[in-house]
Amino acid sequence: MAELRENEQKTMLALERLKGKGPVDQIVKVSALAHAAVMRAALSLTAKKLVKTRERKQTVIALNKEGKYHARKGLPERRLISSLIKLGGEASLDDVVEEAELERKFLTIALGWLNRKGWATIKKSVVKMLKEPPTGTDEKLLSLLDEKGPLIVEDLSRELQRAVSVLKKRKLVEISEKTLRELELTDAGWDVVKRGIEIVEEVSQLTPELIRTGRWRRVKLRRFDVTAPGPVVYPRKVHPAQQIIQRVREIFLEMGFTEIRGPIVETAFWNFDALFQPQDHPAREMMDTFYLAHPTKGKLPRRDIVNAVAKTHENGWITGSRGWEYTWSLDEAKRLILRTHTTAVTIRYLAEHKEPPVKVFSVDRVYRNEKVDYKRLAEFHQIEGIVMDKKVTLRDLMGTLKEFYLKLGLKKVQFWPSYFPYTEPSMQSTVYVPELKTWVELCGMGIFRPEVLAPFGIKYPVLAWGGGLERLIMLKLGVEDIRHLYKNDLGWIRRTPICQ
């Protein structure tokens, strides 16, 4: 008895008044305690073997909006047959519908159920009654739900339980499950109750008033169970995808890189031409790239840079290349687009920073005219980075990316030869994902070609890499559909840990 807390005593007295057992909701009313307080007391009393807790599932059925409408107006087939009786048992379909004032959207349903229930036949738009229509169990259940509100399916008669599936099929009801918890005194609990329970007020906080008056000697201080589960709290937090983006930024900064940003709306010159991508390349078609309708043209950089890029495209200029051997168009280069990659940001930066060392990265949004599905979006994030220095090699680039992936927890990395229009040599990085037991492609990488660097007067090797960030985020979060990252599913956001 001395170990029983105030709420536990009140719960046991409530069970005594209920003759030893009762559902939690009833105990809440009798004891005047909050539902959470009764459940906490039940857990403690169960551990002390004074109370037994039982659970059983209940199926609750309730009318939805359409169900309530038909409960008041009558089922569509009932309205038709009632009108047919008024018209003498046989009439044209139009007359019956008009008499019933039946909405057109319910007509097909009504005719189908008239035939299914065998109440009437329809031939050549004439409706003829076959028999006096009895009140069906579906109508009885509909009326009962309208009168009494939500009902427990298990408490219904077998006849009405069969009608539940009919109303469910007709989408007139909503069905849900709830857990009913019931408490019952054990033999030990009855012994405690029979000896008598005197409720002693408990104090949860030692106040200055209690100390000053000396009342603290007479009151019972409530014990706190620090191991008891607390209420579920959903604090404000950064979106899981944004957490990983922030971690990617932190890793590059730790490795000595500087973050750069650039415009979302870009000219085709910086997005394509400056990167030695020909103007007839398929990626520049409207089916792959978003072009602005207004304004359509943007400004280009200094004429000497533009002329150098033009010559490089047409004949290779001073690079030793043959170029693409076509007539380069100034108007095509001026077209405004939503940038398709953040390489446009890095090449802009290089044009202004020609002397080594340069170590910069970008994590930002890019846009492509993609059909949205489980692995593609029209708007997504891209990781982009460059290193420019004297005598840097492909081995340095491979080591940089290996270190980056290692900091993300991806230990096994491989590199494969690949092709990209503006790097040579080019490679593709793949990482082994233990959870998937497979290798996954992540970033493309390589050394910028002379055709990219020469027009800007850059004389040192530039290591570059880039790739979609969403694929990496999906791997880290265990998400299979890329759309899930942006649908704002609060349940998923709450369940995803703050620290990855």
C-alpha positions, 0 to 999 in steps of 0.5 A: 500500500505504501508503494502505491501512488495517488493515481494508482490508488484512484484507479484501483478504487475505480475498478472496485466500483466497477466490480473488478473490471472495466474498459479504460474509458469507463475507468477514466469517467469513474476516477476523474483522471486523465486517460494518460494518467490511467494508462500510466497507472495501469502499466505500473499496477500490471508490473506489480501484479495487482491488475491485468490488462487485456486488449482486443481489436474493434472494427468501427463503422461510420457513414461518410458524406455520401452515406449520410446523404443516402441515409436521409434521402433513401438509397437511389434504388429505394427512391426509384421504386417508391416513385414507381409505386406512386406511378402505378407500378409501370412507367417510363424511365424519365417519368420515374426519375422525374418523380423521384427527383433523382440526381443523374449521377446516381441513376446508373447505380439505382438501375443496377441495384434495382435489377440486382435486388429483383425489384423491377425490370427495364425494357425499352426505357420502361420500368416495371415493378416485379415485387413489393420491395422489402426493407433490406438489411443494408437500409436497416444498417444505414438507418441505424448508423444515421440514428446512433452514429459510429457502431462497433461491427462486432456488436452487430447482429450477424444479419447486419454484419453481412450488410457491412460489406455491402455498404463498404462496397458501395463506398457509403461507409468508413471502416477503421480499427481501434484497440479496446483496453480493459483492466481487471483486478487480480486476486492480489489487487482484490486483497489490497482493495479489501484492506482499504485504500486511503488516498494520500495527496502526492506532491510533485514539486517541493515549493518554498511554501512547503519548506517555510511552513514545514508541511513537507514533513506531512505530505507524500512526495511523488516518486519519479520513474526516470525509466518510464517512457515519456510522451512522443515529441516531434520537435522542429528539425531540418528536412532529412534531405537537407541534412545530407546536403548540409553534411556534403557542404561540411565535408568539402569545407573540411577538405579545404574547399570554398563554396561558390554559387551562380545564377539559376537562369543562364545563357547557353554560352556558359551552360554549353558553349564554354564547355565545348559542347556543340550547338547541335548536341542532343542535350540542347534540344527543348526536349531536354532543356528548359528555354525561357520564353521571356526574355529569350536572350541574355548578355555574353562576356567580353568579345575576346572570350566569345571569339575564342570560344567560337573559333575553338568550336569551328576549327579548334583555334590554338588548341591543336584540335579540329573543333566541331567543324561547323559555323558557330551561332552567336544568337544560339549562345545568347539563348536563356535557359534554366541551367542544366548543371552546376558546371556553368557555375564553375566555368564562370568562376574559372574565367575570373580566377585563372591562377592556381590554386583553386579548390571550389565546390557547388551544391545547388539546384539544376533543371532538366526537361525530364519525365518525372518518375521514381528515379527522375525529377525535372528539378534536382540537386547536383554536386560539382567541384574543381581543383586547379593547381600546378601538376595535379593529375587524375590520381589526385582527383581519384584520391579527392573523391575517395576521401569525400566518399569515405567521410560519407561512410562509403568505404569501397570506391571504384573508377571506370573509364567513361566519356564526357564532352568537356573532360579528357581523360574522363571517368565514372566513380562507383561506390559499394553500398553494403545495404544494397549489396551492389555497386552504384554509379554516382559522379562523373569526373575528369580533366578539363580539355584544352578546348575548355580552358584555352579560350579563358587563358587558363594554362594549368590542369583543372580536375572536375567532377559532378553528379546528381545528389538525390541518388546519394540522398536516396542511398543514405536514407533508404528511399527507393522513389525519388519523389518521396524526398519532396512529397512532405510526408510528415510521418516519414520526416518524423521517423527519420533520425536527426543524425544520419 
